[in-house]
Amino acid sequence: MAGMEEVLIMSSYNNFCYMKGEFRMSILSTTHLTKQYGKEPNIVNALNEVDISIEEGEFVAIIGTSGSGKSTLLHMLGGLDRPTSGSVRVDKFELGKLDDEDLTVFRRQRIGFIFQNYNLVPILNVYENVTMPIQLDGKKPDREYIQEILALLGLEKKLYNMPNTLSGGQQQRVAIARALAGKPAIILADEPTGALDSRASDELLRLFAAVNETGQTILMVTHSARAASRAGRVLFIKDGEVYHQIYRGNSTNEQMYQKISDTLTVLTTGGERSE
């Protein structure tokens, strides 16, 4: 049986999570989150009553194979799509109660997205790309804070470079800086290492760890056990349901990788759901 420090008890009613002997408010939670596509008799259950809770300051990975529902879950968590039933709560706000306009503003202000495609604006330099979401809200960027982010990401000398003068890894860092610039409640990363080679992937995951150490909450969706091994907690999704979770504890990256690989093997060969 896992020790108390490795136990997480999630409540659908008060959005608290219990960890290491303390009750803390979760920054993100779902209650019976369900997403269906199609119509009877051909309904596809992409998500089936998913209940998860993410604590402020955590670095969590959600891992699953193609078609497991992980990307659908990320889209629901980020307010990019609406559920068939159930709810998503981010930073005390229930996303389903926001209209489309308010939801767009909320996403821009409280959720930082990092995708495989960097989505940089080619006619804007690095600083302009990073501050664009803030300026869309009519706010003045915190230049000192943004310079700190750029320094952390090794971009302090690239402020005025155009995207086409940057390497793929540097463009990915700009996308991370843009996600962080608005001081979001949570960063949602969708397969961020999917288009990178092993060296660039390792560098990106080291950056994620460094950013997380500043207190930033990160939720990463991935199919890679190697990428997931850098997280503090890993959730396993299969057939639209979260089946199992493991905590890092004192494990090394390599030990986490082995735990994740073993769990994936069990799930792939028909292991039972772990509550």
C-alpha positions, -999 to 999 in steps of 0.1 A, spaced: 0 0 0 13 35 -9 24 57 19 3 87 30 26 111 11 16 93 -21 -21 93 -16 -44 117 -33 -81 119 -24 -102 138 -49 -135 153 -41 -160 162 -68 -179 184 -44 -154 208 -28 -125 207 -52 -100 200 -24 -72 175 -27 -55 158 2 -18 154 -2 11 150 23 -13 154 52 -27 187 41 -59 199 25 -52 223 -4 -75 239 -30 -69 224 -65 -62 248 -93 -80 225 -118 -106 198 -114 -131 178 -133 -163 162 -122 -179 133 -141 -164 149 -173 -179 131 -204 -175 138 -241 -194 120 -267 -192 122 -305 -218 111 -330 -254 101 -326 -272 69 -316 -265 41 -325 -229 52 -333 -220 73 -303 -183 73 -295 -174 80 -258 -141 99 -260 -142 107 -223 -162 87 -197 -169 105 -164 -134 116 -157 -126 130 -122 -92 145 -117 -77 172 -95 -45 191 -101 -29 210 -72 -13 244 -76 24 240 -83 22 204 -96 38 191 -127 15 164 -140 17 143 -171 -13 125 -187 -1 96 -208 -20 73 -232 -18 58 -266 -34 74 -297 -72 73 -294 -71 70 -256 -88 104 -251 -58 124 -238 -60 152 -264 -98 154 -260 -93 157 -222 -67 185 -227 -91 204 -250 -119 201 -223 -95 213 -196 -85 243 -217 -120 253 -227 -112 246 -263 -143 223 -265 -173 218 -244 -182 185 -227 -213 165 -233 -218 164 -195 -199 170 -163 -178 200 -155 -143 216 -156 -132 241 -130 -101 262 -134 -89 287 -108 -123 286 -91 -142 292 -123 -165 266 -139 -158 268 -176 -193 256 -186 -209 286 -171 -189 311 -192 -203 322 -226 -181 320 -256 -168 355 -253 -160 353 -216 -144 318 -222 -121 333 -248 -109 360 -225 -105 335 -196 -84 312 -217 -62 341 -228 -57 354 -192 -57 323 -171 -45 293 -193 -12 291 -211 -11 267 -241 19 250 -256 13 230 -287 36 210 -311 32 238 -336 46 270 -322 20 293 -338 44 323 -337 33 353 -358 60 356 -385 59 394 -388 65 399 -350 98 397 -332 103 375 -301 93 401 -276 62 411 -296 52 374 -299 56 369 -262 36 399 -252 9 397 -279 -18 380 -257 -13 406 -230 -17 434 -254 -48 419 -269 -63 425 -234 -53 461 -235 -28 456 -207 8 467 -203 33 439 -202 54 434 -171 87 439 -189 108 430 -159 89 397 -154 91 389 -191 128 395 -192 132 371 -163 113 345 -183 133 350 -214 165 348 -194 153 315 -178 147 302 -213 180 314 -227 163 340 -250 175 372 -234 197 380 -264 170 372 -289 144 399 -280 143 415 -314 149 384 -336 122 374 -361 109 338 -359 125 328 -392 160 335 -377 154 311 -348 160 274 -346 131 250 -339 141 247 -303 143 285 -299 109 289 -314 95 264 -289 110 284 -261 93 315 -274 60 297 -273 67 287 -237 76 323 -228 44 335 -244 24 309 -224 41 322 -192 40 359 -199 4 364 -187 11 346 -154 -15 319 -160 -31 297 -134 -19 266 -154 1 257 -184 -14 230 -207 11 214 -230 -2 191 -258 25 166 -270 52 193 -267 80 169 -275 62 152 -304 80 170 -332 114 172 -315 145 150 -316 157 134 -283 182 161 -276 157 189 -281 131 170 -261 155 166 -231 162 203 -232 125 212 -234 117 189 -204 145 205 -184 130 239 -191 96 226 -180 112 214 -147 129 248 -142 96 266 -148 78 243 -125 103 250 -98 92 287 -99 57 275 -87 41 273 -121 15 245 -125 20 224 -156 -2 197 -171 14 179 -201 -3 154 -224 20 129 -240 24 94 -255 60 93 -244 70 75 -212 104 93 -214 87 127 -214 62 117 -187 90 105 -165 100 141 -158 67 149 -141 59 147 -104 27 127 -110 15 107 -140 -21 99 -148 -28 70 -172 -57 73 -196 -72 45 -216 -105 43 -235 -115 77 -222 -110 69 -185 -82 76 -161 -72 42 -148 -42 47 -126 -17 73 -113 18 72 -99 38 97 -79 75 105 -83 83 105 -46 121 101 -44 123 83 -77 149 93 -103 139 100 -138 150 65 -148 131 49 -120 100 69 -130 105 58 -166 106 22 -155 74 26 -134 56 42 -163 67 16 -188 56 -12 -164 22 4 -159 17 9 -196 25 -28 -202 -1 -39 -177 -27 -16 -192 -19 -26 -227 -22 -63 -218 -56 -58 -202 -48 -49 -166 -77 -40 -144 -85 -4 -134 -68 8 -103 -90 31 -81 
